[in-house]
């Protein structure tokens, strides 16, 4: 019995002097999460192509980590004898940075890293038949930067300028890799809890 009491005292003493282990999230004081529809406008120097998509992320202080997916963008070239079409879609990881987000208007930046697919088809207008088809797996990177506005505690709007860089597309027909790489603009509507005072109660 005495030995058990001594052991208990020793364990208590050791725990009193022990320090708490540091962890990846030990210094995180803002935690939240959100979902967002995305509106992407590309090929601004030519015909504007509008593509919609969506994503979501976990908020950790001024950073967020999540994922997204974009719908199919269709590019076409027409002539008398044939029609060409290229359908392009992508989705993957989404990493962002929103400093001084307690301000109504604040900077917003992110990068999307993802995999994509492009489907090419060539049609004969006279016979209305498919002459050629090709599929390509792509890697797409899109950095963006701009401003975000806190509309409500649960709703934010981000407007950004971006550049979509596409790698891995083999030229086919009238399309080449540069046709998919493009400057653009993005409108993101973020809904959720952003770890602000209303959510943390501090």
Backbone as JSON, one array per atom type, in Angstrom:
{
  "sequence": "XXXXXXXXXXXXXXXXXXXXXXXXXXXXXXXXXXXXXXXXXXXXXXXXXXXXXXXXXXXXXXXXXXXXXXXXXXXXXXXXXXXXXXXXXXXXXXXXXXXXXXXXXXXXXXXXXXXXXXXXXXXXXXXXXXXXXXXXXXXXXXXXXXXXXXXXXXXXXXXXXXXXXXXXXXXXXXXXXXXXXXXXXXXXXXXXXXXXXXXXXX",
  "N": [[0.84, -1.2, 0.0], [1.93, 1.24, 0.85], [3.9, 1.47, -1.07], [2.35, 1.86, -3.37], [1.22, 4.36, -2.8], [3.49, 5.98, -2.81], [4.3, 5.71, -5.47], [2.14, 6.95, -6.77], [2.47, 9.61, -5.88], [4.93, 10.2, -7.08], [4.27, 10.02, -9.83], [2.42, 12.1, -10.0], [4.06, 14.27, -9.41], [5.8, 14.19, -11.6], [4.04, 14.73, -13.71], [3.34, 17.31, -13.1], [5.59, 18.79, -13.7], [5.91, 18.26, -16.33], [5.87, 19.3, -19.76], [3.5, 20.46, -22.16], [3.1, 18.78, -25.24], [3.99, 20.19, -28.39], [1.89, 20.69, -31.22], [0.74, 20.41, -34.66], [-1.52, 22.04, -34.85], [-1.59, 23.52, -32.55], [-1.28, 26.25, -32.2], [-3.41, 27.35, -33.47], [-6.02, 29.57, -33.57], [-8.25, 30.31, -34.89], [-10.76, 28.67, -36.35], [-12.72, 27.23, -38.84], [-15.16, 26.58, -41.43], [-16.26, 26.3, -44.85], [-18.38, 26.45, -47.8], [-18.59, 26.89, -51.38], [-19.94, 28.3, -54.36], [-18.42, 28.66, -57.58], [-17.46, 30.93, -60.11], [-15.97, 31.08, -63.11], [-14.21, 33.03, -65.41], [-12.72, 32.92, -68.44], [-10.23, 33.18, -71.13], [-10.16, 35.93, -71.77], [-9.12, 37.62, -73.65], [-10.25, 36.85, -75.97], [-13.21, 35.29, -77.04], [-15.27, 35.31, -74.25], [-15.31, 32.72, -71.93], [-17.45, 31.14, -69.8], [-17.45, 29.28, -66.87], [-18.89, 27.22, -64.42], [-18.54, 26.05, -61.04], [-17.67, 24.42, -57.94], [-16.67, 24.34, -54.44], [-15.03, 23.63, -51.28], [-13.71, 24.19, -47.94], [-11.48, 23.94, -45.09], [-10.97, 26.23, -42.51], [-8.07, 27.59, -41.11], [-6.73, 29.68, -39.04], [-5.33, 32.26, -40.92], [-5.28, 30.83, -43.21], [-6.65, 28.47, -45.61], [-7.63, 25.13, -46.38], [-8.62, 22.89, -48.82], [-10.82, 21.54, -51.32], [-11.93, 21.41, -54.79], [-14.07, 21.54, -57.72], [-14.53, 21.98, -61.2], [-16.95, 22.66, -63.74], [-17.65, 21.53, -67.14], [-15.88, 23.06, -69.74], [-16.38, 24.19, -73.02], [-14.81, 24.34, -76.12], [-14.85, 25.44, -79.45], [-14.29, 25.15, -83.01], [-15.31, 26.23, -86.14], [-15.88, 25.38, -89.53], [-16.48, 25.11, -93.1], [-16.53, 22.37, -93.88], [-15.94, 20.73, -91.66], [-16.4, 20.34, -88.08], [-14.89, 21.16, -85.02], [-14.48, 20.2, -81.63], [-13.6, 20.77, -78.24], [-13.69, 19.58, -75.07], [-13.28, 20.42, -71.7], [-12.4, 19.81, -68.37], [-11.83, 20.02, -64.77], [-10.46, 19.37, -61.46], [-9.5, 19.38, -57.97], [-7.05, 20.05, -55.45], [-7.29, 22.85, -53.17], [-5.85, 25.69, -51.98], [-5.62, 28.43, -49.82], [-5.15, 31.92, -48.83], [-5.99, 34.4, -46.58], [-5.35, 37.23, -45.31], [-5.68, 39.64, -42.6], [-8.48, 39.35, -42.25], [-10.5, 40.27, -40.64], [-11.15, 42.78, -41.4], [-13.52, 44.64, -43.37], [-13.07, 44.76, -46.16], [-10.52, 42.95, -47.63], [-7.29, 41.47, -48.53], [-7.11, 38.62, -50.75], [-6.02, 35.46, -51.69], [-5.22, 32.55, -53.6], [-4.38, 29.18, -54.62], [-5.02, 26.76, -57.03], [-4.58, 23.37, -57.44], [-4.64, 20.78, -59.59], [-6.02, 17.9, -61.33], [-6.96, 17.26, -64.69], [-9.13, 16.69, -67.55], [-9.29, 16.44, -71.07], [-11.34, 16.25, -73.87], [-11.32, 15.65, -77.23], [-12.98, 16.11, -80.34], [-13.68, 15.54, -83.76], [-15.82, 16.36, -86.33], [-17.51, 15.42, -89.33], [-19.2, 17.56, -91.37], [-20.76, 17.04, -93.61], [-21.51, 14.34, -93.61], [-22.24, 14.09, -91.04], [-20.79, 12.63, -89.15], [-18.41, 11.16, -86.86], [-15.03, 11.86, -87.18], [-12.6, 11.83, -85.87], [-11.23, 11.32, -82.58], [-9.93, 12.15, -79.35], [-8.43, 11.75, -76.15], [-7.08, 13.45, -73.35], [-5.08, 13.49, -70.44], [-4.52, 15.91, -68.0], [-2.47, 18.3, -66.16], [-3.24, 20.93, -64.05], [-2.69, 24.22, -62.94], [-3.7, 26.96, -61.06], [-3.04, 30.02, -60.0], [-4.33, 32.76, -58.09], [-5.31, 36.13, -57.25], [-6.71, 38.8, -55.33], [-9.43, 40.71, -54.04], [-11.48, 40.37, -51.1], [-14.76, 40.6, -49.74], [-16.43, 41.02, -46.71], [-19.6, 40.3, -46.41], [-21.79, 39.34, -44.8], [-21.61, 37.74, -41.53], [-21.6, 35.11, -42.21], [-21.16, 35.02, -44.92], [-19.15, 35.67, -47.7], [-17.65, 37.47, -50.42], [-15.42, 36.97, -53.04], [-13.36, 38.48, -55.43], [-11.22, 37.92, -58.06], [-8.17, 38.07, -60.02], [-6.7, 35.8, -62.31], [-4.51, 33.14, -63.48], [-4.6, 30.45, -65.56], [-2.73, 27.66, -65.85], [-1.89, 25.11, -68.0], [-0.68, 21.84, -68.39], [0.57, 19.12, -70.28], [-1.1, 18.64, -72.41], [-1.48, 17.36, -75.58], [-1.03, 18.76, -78.76], [-3.8, 18.89, -80.99], [-5.7, 18.72, -83.92], [-7.11, 21.88, -84.44], [-6.35, 22.88, -81.99], [-4.17, 23.76, -79.3], [-1.84, 23.56, -76.52], [-1.57, 26.14, -75.45], [-4.05, 27.24, -75.9], [-5.64, 26.4, -73.83], [-4.34, 27.31, -71.59], [-4.67, 30.29, -69.86], [-5.33, 33.75, -69.09], [-7.63, 35.03, -66.67], [-10.68, 35.7, -64.8], [-12.2, 35.36, -61.6], [-15.07, 34.72, -59.66], [-15.99, 34.14, -56.43], [-18.25, 32.82, -54.13], [-18.48, 32.58, -50.84], [-19.83, 30.63, -48.32], [-20.47, 30.04, -44.9], [-18.92, 29.22, -41.72], [-16.43, 31.23, -40.49], [-14.68, 31.23, -38.4], [-14.69, 33.56, -36.9], [-15.31, 36.15, -34.41], [-18.01, 35.78, -33.77], [-18.33, 33.09, -33.94], [-16.42, 31.96, -32.32], [-16.86, 33.09, -29.86], [-15.24, 34.92, -28.43]],
  "CA": [[0.0, 0.0, 0.0], [2.82, 2.39, 0.91], [4.55, 1.59, -2.39], [1.38, 2.42, -4.3], [1.09, 5.79, -2.5], [4.73, 6.62, -3.27], [4.26, 5.75, -6.95], [1.17, 7.98, -7.14], [3.09, 10.91, -5.67], [5.95, 10.39, -8.11], [3.6, 10.29, -11.1], [1.84, 13.44, -9.91], [5.15, 15.23, -9.49], [6.3, 14.2, -12.97], [3.07, 15.39, -14.57], [3.34, 18.74, -12.78], [6.72, 19.41, -14.36], [5.91, 17.92, -17.76], [5.35, 20.33, -20.65], [2.58, 19.98, -23.18], [3.7, 18.61, -26.56], [3.51, 21.05, -29.46], [1.28, 19.99, -32.34], [0.56, 21.24, -35.84], [-2.63, 22.96, -34.7], [-1.62, 24.05, -31.18], [-1.34, 27.71, -32.24], [-4.54, 27.78, -34.28], [-7.1, 30.16, -32.77], [-9.39, 30.57, -35.77], [-11.11, 27.44, -37.07], [-14.04, 27.3, -39.46], [-15.33, 25.82, -42.66], [-17.19, 26.93, -45.77], [-18.6, 25.93, -49.14], [-18.68, 28.03, -52.29], [-20.03, 28.22, -55.82], [-17.33, 29.37, -58.25], [-17.74, 31.36, -61.48], [-14.67, 31.33, -63.72], [-14.29, 33.67, -66.71], [-11.41, 32.77, -69.06], [-10.07, 33.64, -72.52], [-10.67, 37.3, -71.78], [-8.64, 38.33, -74.84], [-11.03, 36.36, -77.11], [-14.58, 35.12, -76.56], [-15.26, 34.95, -72.83], [-15.87, 31.41, -71.64], [-17.87, 31.12, -68.4], [-17.59, 27.93, -66.34], [-19.27, 27.21, -63.01], [-18.07, 24.92, -60.26], [-17.88, 24.58, -56.51], [-15.61, 23.83, -53.58], [-15.17, 23.83, -49.84], [-12.41, 24.15, -47.28], [-11.34, 24.11, -43.64], [-10.26, 27.46, -42.16], [-7.09, 27.49, -40.05], [-6.18, 31.04, -38.96], [-5.48, 33.0, -42.16], [-5.19, 29.9, -44.33], [-7.68, 27.44, -45.73], [-7.24, 23.94, -47.12], [-9.82, 22.21, -49.27], [-10.84, 21.01, -52.67], [-12.92, 22.03, -55.67], [-14.26, 20.95, -59.04], [-15.13, 22.87, -62.17], [-17.72, 22.02, -64.78], [-17.02, 21.37, -68.44], [-15.77, 24.18, -70.67], [-16.39, 23.69, -74.4], [-14.2, 25.21, -77.12], [-15.2, 24.94, -80.78], [-13.89, 25.84, -84.22], [-16.24, 25.85, -87.21], [-15.62, 25.72, -90.92], [-17.5, 24.59, -94.01], [-16.58, 20.91, -93.99], [-15.81, 20.02, -90.38], [-16.52, 21.04, -86.79], [-14.03, 20.64, -83.96], [-14.87, 20.59, -80.27], [-12.71, 20.34, -77.16], [-14.33, 19.73, -73.76], [-12.21, 20.48, -70.72], [-12.85, 19.96, -66.99], [-10.74, 19.77, -63.83], [-10.78, 19.45, -60.04], [-8.38, 18.93, -57.14], [-6.78, 20.71, -54.17], [-7.47, 24.3, -53.13], [-5.13, 26.26, -50.83], [-5.82, 29.87, -49.87], [-4.61, 32.8, -47.79], [-6.82, 35.61, -46.42], [-4.87, 38.01, -44.16], [-6.5, 40.73, -42.01], [-9.85, 39.09, -42.69], [-11.46, 40.96, -39.78], [-11.54, 44.0, -42.11], [-14.61, 44.42, -44.32], [-12.4, 44.46, -47.43], [-9.16, 42.48, -47.33], [-6.69, 40.7, -49.62], [-7.49, 37.22, -50.9], [-5.19, 34.77, -52.67], [-5.3, 31.1, -53.53], [-3.86, 28.43, -55.75], [-5.71, 25.49, -57.26], [-3.71, 22.36, -58.02], [-5.6, 19.74, -59.9], [-5.94, 17.07, -62.52], [-8.04, 17.55, -65.6], [-9.3, 15.86, -68.74], [-9.73, 17.13, -72.28], [-11.87, 15.35, -74.88], [-11.35, 16.29, -78.54], [-13.74, 15.4, -81.37], [-13.75, 16.15, -85.07], [-17.01, 15.86, -87.03], [-17.72, 15.71, -90.75], [-20.5, 18.22, -91.5], [-21.52, 16.49, -94.72], [-22.08, 13.03, -93.23], [-22.58, 14.17, -89.62], [-20.13, 11.5, -88.5], [-17.19, 11.49, -86.14], [-13.83, 11.49, -87.92], [-11.45, 11.65, -84.98], [-11.43, 11.66, -81.17], [-8.72, 11.99, -78.54], [-8.55, 12.15, -74.74], [-5.81, 13.81, -72.73], [-5.03, 13.77, -69.01], [-3.77, 17.15, -67.84], [-2.24, 18.87, -64.83], [-3.64, 22.33, -64.14], [-2.38, 25.06, -61.79], [-4.29, 28.29, -61.21], [-2.89, 31.0, -58.92], [-5.23, 33.91, -58.22], [-5.18, 37.13, -56.19], [-7.68, 39.87, -55.45], [-10.02, 41.23, -52.81], [-12.66, 39.71, -50.57], [-15.63, 41.48, -48.96], [-17.28, 40.37, -45.7], [-20.96, 40.81, -46.55], [-22.35, 38.96, -43.51], [-20.68, 36.88, -40.8], [-21.62, 33.79, -42.83], [-21.11, 35.14, -46.37], [-18.09, 36.51, -48.23], [-17.5, 37.47, -51.87], [-14.05, 37.22, -53.48], [-13.16, 38.74, -56.86], [-9.78, 37.75, -58.27], [-7.57, 37.85, -61.33], [-6.05, 34.51, -62.24], [-3.91, 32.58, -64.69], [-4.74, 29.0, -65.6], [-1.61, 27.05, -66.57], [-2.21, 23.72, -68.34], [0.47, 21.09, -68.84], [0.3, 17.73, -70.63], [-2.03, 18.53, -73.53], [-0.85, 17.18, -76.88], [-1.79, 19.48, -79.79], [-4.63, 18.07, -81.85], [-6.57, 19.56, -84.75], [-6.83, 23.31, -84.34], [-6.14, 23.25, -80.58], [-2.87, 23.51, -78.71], [-1.83, 23.74, -75.06], [-1.75, 27.55, -75.12], [-5.47, 27.59, -75.96], [-6.23, 26.08, -72.54], [-3.7, 28.2, -70.62], [-5.33, 31.56, -70.13], [-5.68, 34.7, -68.04], [-9.06, 35.04, -66.43], [-11.2, 36.31, -63.58], [-13.0, 34.4, -60.85], [-15.95, 35.22, -58.6], [-16.24, 33.06, -55.47], [-19.22, 33.18, -53.08], [-18.17, 31.64, -49.76], [-20.83, 30.56, -47.26], [-20.09, 29.13, -43.81], [-18.38, 29.81, -40.5], [-15.04, 31.56, -40.79], [-13.9, 31.27, -37.18], [-14.61, 34.91, -36.38], [-15.76, 36.29, -33.01], [-19.36, 35.26, -33.6], [-18.29, 31.64, -33.84], [-15.52, 31.57, -31.23], [-17.32, 33.68, -28.6], [-14.16, 35.56, -27.68]],
  "C": [[0.87, 1.25, 0.0], [3.52, 2.6, -0.44], [3.61, 2.22, -3.42], [1.23, 3.92, -4.09], [2.31, 6.55, -3.01], [4.73, 6.76, -4.79], [3.3, 6.82, -7.42], [1.75, 9.37, -7.0], [4.14, 11.2, -6.72], [5.34, 10.73, -9.47], [3.0, 11.69, -11.12], [2.91, 14.51, -10.05], [5.68, 15.34, -10.92], [5.34, 14.93, -13.91], [3.03, 16.89, -14.33], [4.45, 19.47, -13.51], [6.76, 19.15, -15.87], [5.32, 19.07, -18.57], [4.47, 19.7, -21.72], [3.3, 19.89, -24.53], [3.11, 19.62, -27.55], [2.94, 20.2, -30.59], [1.12, 20.95, -33.51], [-0.49, 22.33, -35.64], [-2.69, 23.61, -33.31], [-1.74, 25.56, -31.15], [-2.51, 28.23, -33.07], [-5.65, 28.32, -33.37], [-8.3, 30.58, -33.61], [-9.64, 29.3, -36.6], [-12.53, 27.58, -37.6], [-14.1, 26.42, -40.69], [-16.36, 26.49, -43.54], [-17.32, 26.14, -47.06], [-18.87, 27.08, -50.08], [-18.98, 27.61, -53.72], [-18.94, 29.09, -56.43], [-17.75, 29.7, -59.68], [-16.42, 31.81, -62.1], [-14.86, 31.89, -65.13], [-12.89, 33.64, -67.33], [-11.44, 33.2, -70.52], [-10.58, 35.07, -72.68], [-10.21, 38.09, -73.01], [-9.39, 37.89, -76.1], [-12.5, 36.34, -76.68], [-14.55, 34.64, -75.12], [-15.97, 33.62, -72.63], [-16.19, 31.36, -70.15], [-18.11, 29.68, -67.97], [-17.95, 28.04, -64.86], [-18.73, 25.95, -62.34], [-18.35, 25.15, -58.79], [-16.73, 23.99, -55.72], [-15.92, 24.08, -52.13], [-13.83, 23.66, -49.17], [-12.56, 24.29, -45.77], [-10.49, 25.34, -43.38], [-9.34, 27.21, -40.98], [-6.33, 28.81, -39.99], [-6.4, 31.76, -40.29], [-5.42, 32.11, -43.4], [-6.44, 29.03, -44.43], [-7.17, 26.33, -46.65], [-8.5, 23.21, -47.53], [-9.68, 21.66, -50.67], [-11.96, 21.64, -53.48], [-13.05, 21.22, -56.95], [-14.95, 21.94, -59.95], [-15.87, 22.07, -63.23], [-16.99, 22.02, -66.11], [-17.05, 22.67, -69.24], [-15.65, 23.61, -72.08], [-15.81, 24.75, -75.34], [-14.5, 24.61, -78.49], [-14.54, 25.78, -81.87], [-14.76, 25.32, -85.35], [-15.68, 26.24, -88.57], [-16.63, 25.0, -91.8], [-17.65, 23.08, -93.95], [-16.6, 20.19, -92.66], [-16.06, 20.95, -89.2], [-15.61, 20.35, -85.79], [-14.58, 21.08, -82.61], [-13.87, 20.0, -79.27], [-13.41, 20.62, -75.84], [-13.29, 19.5, -72.67], [-12.8, 20.66, -69.33], [-11.72, 19.56, -66.04], [-11.24, 19.91, -62.4], [-9.62, 18.92, -59.22], [-8.28, 19.7, -55.85], [-6.91, 22.22, -54.29], [-6.85, 24.82, -51.84], [-5.24, 27.78, -50.92], [-5.25, 30.61, -48.67], [-5.44, 34.07, -47.76], [-6.37, 36.38, -45.18], [-5.84, 39.13, -43.79], [-7.97, 40.58, -42.39], [-10.91, 39.65, -41.75], [-11.9, 42.28, -40.41], [-12.65, 43.67, -43.11], [-14.07, 44.04, -45.7], [-10.96, 44.08, -47.13], [-8.61, 41.67, -48.5], [-7.13, 39.23, -49.58], [-6.61, 36.6, -51.97], [-5.34, 33.27, -52.5], [-4.59, 30.48, -54.72], [-4.61, 27.11, -55.83], [-4.75, 24.55, -57.98], [-4.58, 21.16, -58.35], [-5.25, 18.95, -61.15], [-7.15, 17.38, -63.39], [-8.08, 16.59, -66.76], [-9.79, 16.73, -69.89], [-10.15, 16.09, -73.31], [-12.03, 16.11, -76.19], [-12.16, 15.43, -79.51], [-13.79, 16.23, -82.64], [-14.91, 15.51, -85.84], [-16.98, 16.29, -88.5], [-19.12, 16.3, -90.9], [-21.38, 17.61, -92.59], [-22.22, 15.19, -94.34], [-22.54, 13.0, -91.79], [-22.03, 12.97, -88.84], [-18.84, 11.95, -87.84], [-15.98, 10.97, -86.9], [-12.66, 11.17, -87.01], [-11.83, 12.0, -83.54], [-10.14, 11.39, -80.41], [-8.99, 12.47, -77.13], [-7.17, 12.41, -74.16], [-6.01, 14.01, -71.24], [-4.08, 14.94, -68.78], [-3.45, 17.42, -66.38], [-2.44, 20.37, -64.95], [-3.3, 23.05, -62.83], [-2.95, 26.45, -62.03], [-4.04, 29.14, -59.97], [-3.83, 32.17, -59.17], [-5.02, 34.85, -57.04], [-6.19, 38.24, -56.44], [-8.16, 40.34, -54.1], [-11.24, 40.42, -52.41], [-13.43, 40.7, -49.69], [-16.44, 40.64, -47.99], [-18.68, 40.99, -45.78], [-21.75, 40.58, -45.26], [-21.33, 38.07, -42.8], [-20.57, 35.5, -41.44], [-21.42, 33.83, -44.34], [-20.03, 36.13, -46.79], [-18.03, 36.36, -49.76], [-16.06, 37.81, -52.21], [-14.02, 37.41, -54.99], [-11.67, 38.75, -57.12], [-9.43, 37.74, -59.75], [-6.74, 36.58, -61.23], [-5.34, 34.18, -63.55], [-3.98, 31.07, -64.59], [-3.64, 28.42, -66.48], [-1.88, 25.57, -66.75], [-0.97, 23.04, -68.89], [0.04, 19.66, -69.18], [-0.65, 17.54, -71.79], [-1.26, 18.43, -74.84], [-1.67, 17.91, -77.94], [-2.56, 18.52, -80.69], [-5.57, 18.98, -82.62], [-6.15, 21.01, -84.69], [-6.56, 23.79, -82.93], [-4.72, 22.9, -80.14], [-2.92, 23.87, -77.23], [-2.08, 25.19, -74.65], [-3.21, 27.99, -75.16], [-6.17, 27.33, -74.62], [-5.61, 26.9, -71.41], [-4.16, 29.62, -70.89], [-5.42, 32.44, -68.88], [-7.19, 34.69, -67.87], [-9.42, 35.8, -65.17], [-12.14, 35.31, -62.92], [-13.82, 35.13, -59.79], [-16.31, 34.03, -57.71], [-17.17, 33.55, -54.38], [-19.08, 32.16, -51.96], [-19.22, 31.76, -48.64], [-20.34, 29.61, -46.16], [-19.71, 29.87, -42.55], [-16.89, 30.0, -40.66], [-14.18, 31.69, -39.54], [-13.75, 32.66, -36.61], [-15.16, 34.96, -34.96], [-17.12, 35.68, -32.78], [-19.38, 33.76, -33.41], [-17.45, 31.19, -32.65], [-15.95, 32.08, -29.87], [-16.16, 34.23, -27.78], [-13.89, 36.94, -28.23]]
}
